[in-house]
Amino acid sequence: RYGQPRWSPDGNWLMFTTSGSNWDIVRVNVQDNRVEPLTTSPGFDWGARWSPDGQSIAFISNQEDNAEIYVMRVDGSDTQRLTFEMGDDSVYDWSPDGKWLLYTHQSPSLSRRGMDIYRIQPDGTNRQRLTFADGIDSSPTWLPIIDRVWSREGLGMTSLAILLRTTLHHRIRRSITGSAV
């Protein structure tokens, strides 16, 4: 079984997750149909995302119990673990310039249940928490003018949040139903 397909920025490769006894990430050269496994860890590897320049791949793996973020070269070499927190992480998006990764972190804390958005550089440095609200902040993405957009769930409603690039302050703009928040 195959899932989570992603085209390389140059359109020459298709990357996806295979499932079997565990999940691994593979890529296929669309010119000659050559299949190349990129991960073969004993855990589950998924959620792979190409860097904008096509030179790196970020992905999630639970090789050491928690779902953590890793980065590797496009041939599967030089794999580096970026996150080391208790709880699960999910990579969502590279910045357009390739200098940051947006991801969510779900804390296992009993005093605070929820999910927050972070950013980290692809070498594992400069980790920054971007949201601090109760509830679930998820699905961050980069946009050209606005720095990030994500959905927020809590108190029985889902809202759209926007982080302004100039101030790094976020504002809830509209609920999914369209009413202003």
Sequence and secondary structure as in RCSB ss.txt:
>XXXX:A:sequence
RYGQPRWSPDGNWLMFTTSGSNWDIVRVNVQDNRVEPLTTSPGFDWGARWSPDGQSIAFISNQEDNAEIYVMRVD
GSDTQRLTFEMGDDSVYDWSPDGKWLLYTHQSPSLSRRGMDIYRIQPDGTNRQRLTFADGIDSSPTWLPIIDRVW
SREGLGMTSLAILLRTTLHHRIRRSITGSAV
>XXXX:A:secstr
 EEEEEE TTSSEEEEEEESSSEEEEEEETTT  EEE    SS EEEEEE TTSSEEEEEE TTSS EEEEEETT
S S EE    SSEEEEEEE TTSS EEEEEE   SS  EEEEEEE TTS   EE    SEEEEEEE  SSSSEEE
EEEETTEEEEEEE TTT  EEEEEETTS B 
